[in-house]
Amino acid sequence: MVPSAKKILLTAASVSLALSQNADAGERWGETSKNNPYVAGDMHNHNTCTDGSVAAGYAIDRSVGKGTAAAGGNNFDLDWFTLGNHGGSGNRDCRFSDASANIPGDNTTTYWSQTLGKTIDGITITSLKGTPNGTGTSAKMWRWQSIKEIEYPTIVNRTATYNKVLVEGLEWILPGHEHGDVAVIAGQNPRGYGNADKMAEFEYRFDRADTDAIGPVDASNNPVWAGKDNVNNSGTAGHQKAVAGIAWLQANHPLQSYAVPTHTERQGPFNPNGSAGYNIEHFRDFNNAGPTVAFGIEAPGHMAEGGVNGGSGSYGSGAVGGGTYGMQGVYTAKVGGLWDGLLGEGRNFFLFQSSDWHSRGVYGARDPGTTADFIPGEYTKLYVPNERRFSQQSIIDGMRSGNSYSVNADIIDSDMEFRAKGEWDYDWKTMGETLVVRPGEKVTLEMEMTVPASNNSPYSFNNPLLLPVGIKQPLNKPSLDHVDLITGDITGPIAPGATGYAVANASGVAGAAVVYNPSAKIAKQIQATKMQSRKLRDGSVRLSFRTTFIAGKTPFYIRARGTNIPPATPNVSDSAGNPLLDANNATVSCTDAACPSHLGTVGGVKKVTNDVQAWSNVWFYANPIFVRPYGAPQLLVEKNKELARKLAHDHHHWHDWDHWGHWGHWGRWAFNRD
């Protein structure tokens, strides 16, 4: 739910943002909720071009459309959307949904071999290009071709239909590793048609599942993208190819691309002789090679896959950590874990979350229940800053800035405020920014957030995970128990090859024991009952609090997370409030008469699994604010932000990059809602 805001009161320090936020809809590239400081999107999802269940156009329709879909099912009105399908190839015509989606009119699976030469949705595919790849119904289209000739034209069509900001992206199957999200927006201009050639070229050159040896050809039948490495796709050599891919983005599209590894714990630790997993050194390598491109990590999607033996986020017991924790991988859920290790170097390394939408498992795409995934916008939202002329570039700028946060089940809304200032001035800093103070100076931190009156859950029975602690809270009404403020010291970057740069990891729960930043801790836990609270006319509740920290001589960061789960909730959280392994949730019974029939059972008793588990165990994550004492060297996050500024200046980039460094100077947002 996006609240309506009729009055926005800002301090004088926020004049530039106020001007951008109050722009008329006609001045905007995309239609967004212009009175909110952040806008919601999704950058990781799938369609029948590879292993999704629905057509590319249908995925966009359900994600950014409003109201109810013509064939049935709710739409989720996202402000922006990146079509992020796998690399490689696929044999299904992705202008059609698969029969498994159970959508009227798409009752059979349609293959490329059946549609060549036919004009469908205004698109005619006359041949499957590149190296021949299968015959008959197994004949596959290489992804570079479907990026150029299917998905991007679909984005052009839907941009005109919805007036939303749409991007052609990729779920990169990394050489030497598992997956990552990539977008290259150079050339993309859906309002003026444009093309996705650079996105397609990256996929062709660097995706290990794309073994095409030809690619597009010129009029003389010569390859346009010569020089592809089709050999080094696994293990250590594969990792070096992945680093080369990120270096290619940095060299060619340093401000118009990103590369963000996703569900990074799922296949266990890195295998130097295979293609699985990540260790901390690989993220360091990526950030070193692409300081303005490789700036984060994505938490897993697949939030409804958890069964009686675990499996939330599609993580089995062999994942690093042995599964998910509060619907996050252990790399980001564990205080002192891998993410805290990277932040402890002062890196510009931020957290994002998306749906990883493929299908609804045993259900069709229009059904309210799911045993697999949620449609983009239904459960997970990635919030980036709003802008007067919100565009594709705004998405990348917002992600790169670190001024973003990720929300599950609408536990908070689009108007979160998380900021800090020193004792001697009023220069507020927000997520991704660096506050410079004197040692011993008091740092004031403020946080405000709105808990919506409802979410998209189809279930109105009480949260079964909270019943053991005496809380009756309907699953379709968001609640916030507390916010954790997590701090950690910043000791500076570790040089490649130095002690501690490469850290061995382990599969299963043994991987959860690895500590990367021992200084990280839950510094303060703020109960919602202790926050200032104001109920709004739409039934939502505005919460706020202020607290202070004392700066020392060592730089540090402050990040935030919030949840509906109290500390010491049996089978869900420990005494400090950290999430336990989500597989433990399945030991709790779902006894309400409305508990759906698809839940996993033990001895005939339904357990908290699948989508009920996801709606029950809810978290949000906010990216860090960095704090540096005067006289201390600049942090890497500051240096890389300056690099982005220099690149923008040197390349005479069209975007108004002044906002890149001023998103945090917002003053105080006060929402008077009628």
C-alpha positions in Angstrom: 0.0 0.0 0.0 1.3 3.4 -1.0 0.0 6.2 1.3 -1.3 9.5 0.1 0.6 12.5 1.3 -1.1 15.9 0.7 1.4 18.0 2.6 5.1 17.6 2.9 7.0 19.9 5.2 10.7 20.2 4.8 13.5 22.3 6.2 15.4 24.8 4.0 18.2 22.2 3.6 15.9 20.1 1.4 14.9 22.7 -1.2 16.3 20.7 -4.1 14.6 17.5 -3.1 11.3 19.4 -2.4 11.4 20.7 -5.9 11.9 17.3 -7.3 9.3 15.6 -5.1 6.6 18.1 -6.0 6.9 17.9 -9.7 3.8 17.4 -11.8 3.2 13.9 -13.2 3.6 15.3 -16.7 7.2 16.2 -16.0 8.1 12.7 -14.9 9.6 9.9 -17.1 7.6 7.3 -15.1 4.4 7.4 -13.2 5.4 7.1 -9.5 3.8 7.9 -6.2 5.4 11.4 -6.4 4.7 12.5 -2.9 6.7 9.6 -1.3 10.5 9.8 -0.8 11.0 6.3 -2.1 9.5 4.2 -4.9 9.2 0.4 -5.0 10.5 -2.0 -7.6 11.8 -5.5 -8.3 15.0 -6.4 -10.2 15.0 -10.2 -10.3 12.3 -12.3 -11.9 11.7 -14.8 -14.7 9.5 -15.7 -17.6 9.3 -18.4 -20.3 12.3 -17.1 -22.2 14.2 -19.4 -19.7 12.7 -21.1 -16.7 9.8 -19.0 -15.6 6.1 -19.9 -16.0 4.6 -16.8 -17.5 5.1 -14.7 -20.7 7.5 -11.7 -20.5 4.6 -9.3 -21.0 2.4 -11.1 -18.4 5.2 -10.7 -15.8 5.3 -7.0 -16.4 1.5 -6.7 -16.4 1.0 -8.3 -13.0 4.0 -6.4 -11.5 3.3 -2.8 -12.5 -0.4 -2.9 -13.4 -3.1 -1.7 -11.1 -6.3 -3.3 -9.9 -7.1 -6.8 -11.0 -5.7 -8.6 -14.0 -8.2 -9.2 -16.9 -7.7 -13.0 -16.5 -7.9 -12.8 -12.7 -5.4 -12.2 -9.9 -4.3 -8.9 -8.3 -1.8 -6.6 -9.9 0.8 -5.0 -7.6 1.4 -1.5 -9.0 5.2 -1.3 -8.7 6.8 2.0 -9.7 9.7 0.4 -11.5 10.6 -3.1 -12.8 13.7 -4.8 -14.2 13.0 -7.8 -16.3 15.9 -10.0 -15.0 15.7 -13.4 -16.7 18.5 -16.0 -16.7 21.3 -16.1 -19.2 21.8 -19.1 -21.5 19.0 -20.2 -23.8 15.4 -21.3 -23.9 13.1 -23.3 -26.2 9.8 -21.7 -25.3 8.4 -18.7 -27.1 8.2 -16.2 -24.2 5.4 -14.2 -25.8 3.3 -17.0 -24.3 2.9 -18.3 -20.8 3.5 -22.0 -20.1 0.5 -24.3 -19.6 1.6 -24.7 -16.0 0.6 -21.1 -15.3 -3.0 -22.0 -16.0 -3.9 -18.7 -17.7 -6.8 -18.6 -20.0 -5.7 -18.5 -23.6 -2.3 -20.1 -22.8 -3.4 -23.7 -22.4 -0.5 -25.3 -24.1 3.3 -24.7 -24.0 4.4 -22.9 -27.2 7.9 -23.5 -28.6 10.1 -21.4 -30.9 9.9 -24.2 -33.6 6.1 -23.6 -33.8 6.2 -19.8 -34.2 9.1 -18.9 -36.5 7.9 -16.5 -39.2 4.7 -15.6 -37.4 4.0 -12.1 -36.2 2.9 -12.2 -32.6 2.4 -9.1 -30.4 3.9 -7.1 -33.2 7.2 -9.1 -33.2 8.3 -11.5 -36.0 11.1 -14.0 -35.4 12.3 -15.4 -38.7 15.2 -17.5 -37.4 17.1 -18.7 -34.3 20.4 -17.0 -34.6 23.9 -18.0 -33.6 25.2 -21.5 -33.1 22.4 -24.0 -33.8 21.1 -25.3 -30.4 18.7 -28.2 -30.5 16.1 -29.4 -33.0 12.3 -29.6 -33.1 10.6 -28.4 -29.9 14.0 -28.5 -28.2 15.4 -25.9 -30.6 16.6 -23.0 -28.3 17.0 -19.3 -28.8 20.1 -17.9 -27.3 19.4 -15.3 -24.6 21.3 -12.5 -26.4 18.7 -12.8 -29.1 15.7 -12.9 -26.8 17.0 -9.9 -24.9 17.3 -7.9 -28.2 14.3 -9.2 -30.1 11.7 -10.3 -27.5 12.1 -8.9 -24.1 13.2 -5.3 -25.0 10.4 -4.8 -27.6 8.0 -6.0 -24.9 9.4 -3.4 -22.5 8.9 -0.7 -25.2 5.3 -1.8 -25.6 4.6 -1.9 -21.9 6.3 1.4 -21.2 3.8 3.1 -23.4 0.9 1.2 -21.8 1.8 1.8 -18.1 4.0 4.9 -18.0 6.2 3.1 -15.5 10.0 2.8 -15.6 11.0 -0.6 -17.1 14.5 -2.0 -17.7 15.9 -4.9 -19.6 18.2 -6.8 -17.2 19.7 -10.2 -16.7 20.2 -12.9 -14.0 23.8 -13.5 -14.8 24.9 -17.2 -14.5 28.4 -16.3 -13.4 31.5 -18.2 -14.5 32.9 -20.0 -11.5 29.9 -19.1 -9.3 26.1 -19.2 -9.1 24.0 -16.2 -10.1 23.9 -12.4 -10.0 21.7 -9.6 -11.2 23.0 -7.3 -14.0 21.5 -4.4 -15.9 23.2 -2.4 -18.7 20.9 0.5 -19.6 23.2 2.0 -22.2 21.1 2.3 -25.4 17.8 1.5 -23.7 15.2 4.2 -24.1 11.8 2.5 -24.2 10.0 5.8 -24.8 12.1 6.5 -27.8 12.5 2.8 -28.7 16.3 2.5 -28.4 17.8 -1.0 -28.0 19.2 -3.5 -25.5 22.3 -4.4 -27.5 24.8 -3.7 -24.7 22.8 -5.8 -22.3 22.7 -8.6 -24.9 26.5 -8.2 -25.5 27.3 -8.6 -21.9 25.2 -11.8 -21.6 26.8 -13.2 -24.8 30.4 -12.5 -23.6 30.2 -13.4 -19.9 27.3 -15.7 -19.1 28.6 -19.3 -18.6 25.3 -20.8 -19.8 25.6 -19.0 -23.1 28.0 -21.1 -25.1 27.0 -19.6 -28.5 30.2 -19.1 -30.5 28.8 -16.8 -33.2 26.4 -14.1 -31.8 25.0 -11.5 -34.1 26.7 -11.0 -37.5 27.2 -8.1 -39.8 26.2 -7.8 -43.5 29.3 -9.8 -44.4 28.4 -12.6 -42.0 31.2 -11.7 -39.6 30.6 -11.8 -35.8 29.9 -8.4 -34.4 31.1 -9.4 -30.9 34.4 -11.1 -31.5 36.8 -12.4 -28.9 34.5 -14.3 -26.6 36.1 -16.7 -24.0 34.0 -19.8 -24.1 36.5 -22.0 -22.2 37.0 -20.6 -18.7 33.6 -21.0 -17.2 34.2 -22.9 -14.0 36.3 -22.8 -10.8 39.1 -20.3 -10.3 39.5 -19.6 -14.0 35.7 -18.9 -14.2 35.9 -16.5 -11.3 38.6 -14.6 -13.2 36.3 -14.4 -16.2 33.5 -13.1 -13.9 35.9 -10.4 -12.6 36.7 -9.6 -16.3 33.0 -9.2 -16.9 32.7 -6.7 -14.1 35.8 -4.9 -15.3 34.1 -4.7 -18.8 31.1 -3.1 -17.2 33.3 -0.7 -15.3 35.3 0.3 -18.4 32.4 0.6 -20.7 29.3 1.5 -18.6 30.5 2.6 -15.2 27.4 4.7 -14.4 24.8 2.8 -16.5 25.2 -0.7 -15.1 25.3 -2.8 -12.0 26.4 -6.4 -11.1 24.9 -7.7 -7.8 25.4 -11.4 -6.8 22.2 -13.1 -5.6 21.2 -16.0 -3.4 24.9 -16.3 -2.7 24.8 -18.9 0.0 22.5 -21.3 -1.8 25.0 -23.7 -3.4 27.4 -23.7 -0.5 30.9 -22.1 -0.5 33.0 -21.5 -3.6 34.3 -24.6 -5.3 37.6 -23.9 -7.0 37.0 -26.8 -9.4 33.3 -26.2 -10.0 30.6 -23.5 -10.4 29.0 -22.8 -7.1 28.9 -20.4 -4.2 30.9 -17.3 -3.1 33.4 -16.6 -0.4 34.1 -13.1 0.9 37.2 -12.7 -1.3 35.0 -12.9 -4.4 32.9 -9.9 -3.4 36.0 -8.0 -2.6 37.4 -8.9 -6.0 34.2 -7.7 -7.7 34.1 -4.4 -5.8 37.8 -3.8 -6.5 37.2 -4.4 -10.2 34.0 -2.5 -10.5 33.9 0.2 -7.7 30.9 1.9 -9.2 29.3 -1.2 -10.7 29.7 -4.1 -8.1 28.3 -2.4 -5.1 26.1 -5.0 -3.3 24.6 -8.3 -2.6 21.0 -9.5 -3.1 19.2 -11.6 -0.5 17.2 -14.7 -1.8 13.7 -14.7 -3.2 11.6 -17.9 -3.4 10.1 -17.0 -0.1 7.3 -19.5 -0.2 9.4 -22.6 -0.9 10.0 -23.5 2.8 8.6 -27.0 3.6 8.7 -29.2 6.7 12.5 -29.8 6.1 13.3 -26.1 5.4 14.0 -24.7 2.0 12.9 -21.1 2.3 14.6 -19.0 -0.4 15.2 -22.4 -2.2 18.0 -22.9 0.3 18.6 -26.5 1.3 20.7 -27.8 4.2 23.8 -27.6 2.1 23.6 -23.9 1.7 26.1 -21.8 3.7 24.3 -21.5 7.0 22.1 -24.5 6.3 19.1 -22.4 5.1 17.6 -18.9 5.5 17.3 -16.8 8.7 14.3 -14.5 8.7 14.1 -15.0 5.0 17.7 -13.8 4.5 20.8 -15.7 3.8 23.3 -16.0 6.6 25.7 -13.7 4.9 23.4 -10.8 5.6 21.3 -12.1 8.5 24.2 -12.9 10.8 25.5 -10.0 12.9 29.2 -10.0 12.3 28.7 -12.1 9.2 30.0 -11.6 5.6 28.1 -8.3 5.0 29.4 -6.8 8.2 32.9 -7.9 7.2 32.6 -5.9 3.9 31.1 -2.9 5.7 33.9 -3.2 8.3 36.3 -2.3 5.4 34.2 0.8 4.6 33.2 -0.6 1.3 30.2 0.7 -0.7 28.5 -2.7 -0.5 24.7 -2.6 0.0 21.9 -5.0 0.5 19.0 -5.5 -1.9 16.1 -7.9 -2.1 13.8 -9.0 -4.9 11.2 -11.7 -5.6 13.1 -14.2 -7.9 9.6 -14.9 -9.3 9.3 -18.1 -11.4 6.0 -19.7 -10.5 3.5 -20.4 -7.7 4.5 -24.0 -7.3 1.4 -26.3 -7.2 -0.8 -23.3 -8.1 -1.4 -21.2 -11.2 -0.3 -17.6 -11.7 -3.8 -16.3 -10.8 -4.2 -18.2 -7.5 -3.8 -16.4 -4.2 -1.8 -19.2 -2.6 1.8 -20.2 -3.5 4.2 -23.0 -2.6 7.1 -21.3 -4.4 7.4 -17.7 -5.3 5.5 -14.4 -5.0 4.8 -12.1 -8.0 7.0 -9.0 -7.9 5.5 -6.4 -5.6 3.3 -8.9 -3.8 5.7 -9.7 -1.0 9.1 -8.1 -1.5 9.8 -4.5 -2.4 13.1 -2.8 -3.1 12.8 1.0 -2.3 15.0 3.5 -4.1 14.8 7.3 -3.9 12.1 9.1 -5.8 13.2 11.8 -8.3 11.4 14.5 -10.3 12.3 12.8 -13.6 12.4 9.2 -12.4 14.0 7.1 -15.0 16.1 4.0 -15.6 19.1 5.9 -14.5 17.4 6.8 -11.2 17.2 3.1 -10.3 20.9 2.6 -10.8 21.8 5.9 -9.1 19.6 5.0 -6.2 21.1 1.5 -5.8 24.6 2.8 -6.1 24.1 5.5 -3.5 23.2 3.0 -0.8 20.1 5.1 0.0 17.7 2.1 -0.3 16.0 -0.4 1.8 14.3 -3.8 1.3 10.9 -4.8 2.8 9.0 -8.1 3.0 5.3 -8.3 3.5 4.9 -4.5 3.6 6.1 -4.4 7.2 6.9 -0.7 6.6 6.0 1.6 3.8 7.6 3.9 1.2 8.3 6.8 3.5 11.0 5.5 5.9 13.5 8.0 7.2 16.8 6.8 8.6 19.3 9.6 9.2 22.1 10.8 11.5 23.8 14.1 12.3 26.6 15.4 14.5 26.4 17.6 17.5 27.7 20.8 15.9 25.7 21.0 12.7 22.4 20.0 11.1 23.8 18.3 8.0 21.8 15.1 8.2 23.2 12.0 6.5 21.2 9.0 5.3 21.9 5.5 4.1 25.0 5.2 2.0 26.4 8.6 3.2 29.3 9.4 5.6 28.9 11.6 8.6 32.2 13.2 9.7 32.4 14.1 13.4 34.9 14.8 16.1 35.9 12.0 18.5 33.7 12.2 21.5 31.0 14.0 19.6 27.4 12.9 20.1 25.7 11.5 17.0 22.0 11.8 16.9 20.1 9.2 14.9 16.5 9.4 13.9 14.2 6.9 12.4 10.6 7.2 11.2 8.5 4.6 9.4 4.9 3.9 8.6 3.4 0.5 9.3 0.6 0.0 6.8 -2.9 -1.0 7.7 -2.8 -4.1 5.4 -0.6 -6.1 3.1 -1.2 -8.5 0.2 -1.6 -11.6 2.3 -4.7 -13.6 1.4 -4.8 -14.9 5.0 -6.6 -13.1 7.9 -6.0 -15.7 10.6 -3.6 -14.9 13.4 0.2 -15.4 13.0 0.9 -18.9 14.2 4.5 -18.1 15.1 3.4 -15.4 17.5 0.7 -17.4 19.3 3.2 -19.2 21.6 4.2 -15.8 23.0 0.6 -14.6 23.4 0.3 -12.3 20.5 -2.7 -12.4 18.2 -1.8 -10.6 15.0 -3.6 -11.3 11.6 -1.3 -12.2 8.8 -2.8 -9.6 6.5 -2.2 -6.7 9.0 1.5 -5.8 9.3 3.0 -5.3 12.7 6.4 -4.2 13.9 7.9 -5.5 17.2 11.2 -3.7 17.2 14.1 -2.2 15.3 17.7 -3.4 15.7 20.5 -0.8 15.3 23.6 -2.7 14.4 27.0 -1.1 14.5 30.5 -2.3 13.6 34.0 -0.8 13.5 35.6 0.1 10.2 39.2 -0.8 10.0 39.8 -0.2 6.3 40.2 -2.3 3.2 42.1 -5.5 3.3 44.6 -5.8 0.3 44.3 -8.7 -2.1 46.6 -11.5 -0.9 46.9 -10.1 2.7 45.9 -12.1 5.7 42.1 -12.2 6.0 41.4 -11.2 2.4 40.4 -14.8 1.5 38.4 -16.7 4.1 37.5 -20.4 3.8 33.9 -21.2 4.3 31.7 -24.3 4.9 28.4 -25.7 3.7 25.5 -26.3 6.1 25.3 -24.8 9.6 29.1 -24.8 10.0 29.1 -21.9 7.6 27.0 -19.8 10.0 29.8 -19.9 12.6 32.3 -17.9 10.5 32.7 -14.3 11.9 34.0 -11.6 9.6 33.6 -8.6 11.8 33.8 -9.4 15.5 33.1 -5.7 16.5 29.6 -5.9 14.9 26.8 -6.0 17.4 23.2 -5.1 18.1 24.0 -1.8 19.7 20.5 -0.8 20.5 17.1 -2.5 20.2 14.1 -0.1 20.1 10.8 -1.7 20.9 7.9 -0.3 18.9 6.0 0.2 22.1 8.7 2.7 23.1 8.5 4.7 19.9 6.3 7.7 19.3 3.2 6.5 17.6 0.6 8.3 15.6 -2.4 6.5 13.9 -3.3 7.9 10.5 -6.7 8.1 8.9 -6.1 5.2 6.5 -5.4 2.9 9.5 -1.6 2.9 9.2 0.6 3.9 12.1 3.5 6.3 11.9 6.3 5.3 14.3 9.4 7.4 15.2 12.3 7.4 17.6 15.5 9.3 18.3 18.6 8.0 20.0 22.3 8.9 20.3 25.8 7.4 19.9 29.1 8.7 20.9 31.7 8.8 18.2 35.2 7.4 19.0 38.5 7.5 17.2 37.6 4.6 15.0 35.1 4.9 12.0 32.0 2.9 12.3 28.7 2.2 10.6 25.1 2.0 11.8 22.6 -0.2 9.9 19.0 -1.1 10.8 16.7 -4.0 10.5 13.2 -4.5 11.9 10.8 -7.4 12.4 7.4 -8.5 13.7 9.1 -11.2 15.8 9.9 -10.5 19.4 13.2 -11.7 20.9 13.1 -15.3 22.3 10.1 -16.3 20.2 10.3 -20.1 20.3 11.6 -21.6 17.0 11.9 -18.2 15.4 14.4 -15.9 17.3 17.1 -16.1 19.9 17.1 -14.1 23.2 18.9 -11.2 21.5 16.3 -11.1 18.7 18.4 -12.6 16.0 16.5 -14.8 13.5 17.0 -18.6 14.0 17.3 -21.0 11.1 13.9 -20.8 9.3 13.6 -24.5 9.1 12.7 -24.3 12.8 9.5 -22.5 11.9 8.1 -25.7 10.5 8.0 -27.3 14.0 5.2 -24.8 14.8 1.7 -26.0 14.0 -0.9 -24.1 12.0 -4.1 -25.0 13.7 -6.6 -22.3 12.6 -9.4 -23.7 10.5 -8.4 -21.3 7.7 -4.8 -22.7 7.5 -4.6 -23.7 3.8 -4.5 -27.3 2.6 -1.2 -26.9 0.8 0.9 -26.6 4.0 3.4 -29.3 4.8 2.2 -31.7 7.5 3.8 -33.9 10.2 1.6 -36.7 11.5 -1.4 -35.1 9.7 -0.9 -31.7 11.4 -0.3 -28.7 9.3 2.9 -26.8 9.9 4.1 -23.2 9.4 5.5 -23.7 5.9 5.3 -22.2 2.4 3.5 -18.8 2.0 2.1 -18.9 5.6 5.7 -19.1 6.9 6.7 -16.1 4.7 3.7 -14.0 5.9 4.5 -14.9 9.5 8.3 -14.3 9.7 8.7 -10.7 8.4 11.7 -8.4 8.3 13.0 -5.2 6.7 16.7 -4.2 6.1 18.0 -0.6 5.8 21.5 0.1 4.4 24.2 1.6 6.6 25.1 5.2 7.5 28.9 5.5 7.9 30.5 7.7 10.6 34.1 8.9 10.3 36.1 11.0 12.8 37.7 14.2 11.5 41.3 13.6 10.3 40.8 9.9 9.6 41.4 8.8 6.0 38.4 8.8 3.7 36.5 5.6 3.6 36.3 3.5 0.5 32.6 4.3 0.2 33.5 8.0 0.0 36.3 7.4 -2.5 34.1 5.4 -4.8 31.3 8.0 -4.6 33.9 10.6 -5.7 35.0 8.3 -8.5 31.4 8.2 -9.7 31.2 12.0 -9.6 34.4 12.3 -11.6 33.2 9.8 -14.1 30.0 11.7 -14.5 31.9 14.9 -15.0 34.4 13.4 -17.4 31.8 11.8 -19.5 29.4 14.8 -19.4 26.7 12.5 -18.2 23.2 13.8 -18.9 21.9 12.9 -15.5 21.7 15.5 -12.7 24.4 14.0 -10.6 24.2 16.7 -8.0 21.4 14.7 -6.4 23.7 11.7 -6.1 25.4 13.3 -3.1 22.4 15.2 -1.7 19.8 12.5 -1.2 20.5 12.4 2.5 20.0 16.2 3.1 16.3 15.9 3.4 15.4 17.6 6.6 12.4 16.2 8.4 9.5 14.7 6.4 6.2 15.2 8.1 3.2 13.5 6.5 -0.3 15.0 7.1 -2.6 12.5 5.5 -6.3 12.8 5.0 
